Amino acid sequence: MIPDHLAAQKLQVDQSLDVRGMERAAAFRTARQRLTDMAEGRILELHVDEGDALNSIPFGLRADGHEIVASESLKQGVRLLIRKRALLTP
């Protein structure tokens, strides 16, 4: 398995979004909407705060069917690389 920091270096980021400092639910909605607007297979670079946002936002995006490809700790927060997948429908 390739370590996250090496995997992240090989991926092309298509869009970037920084939701650090946003309320958790608003940050999730913003990230979800950005992914909805992207083409399938594209990579979103998402910067989130540690704590509740880091625990819930990736979980919600995975539940939507997206793939968390890599994560990297930063001085402030965490950088996630997320591959857009088709939204799962009930």
Protein Blocks (a to p, Z undefined) as FASTA:
>chain_A
ZZfklmmmmpccfbdcdfehiafklmmmmmmmmmmmpcehiacdddddehjllmmmmmmm
mmnopacfbdcddfeocdddddddddddZZ
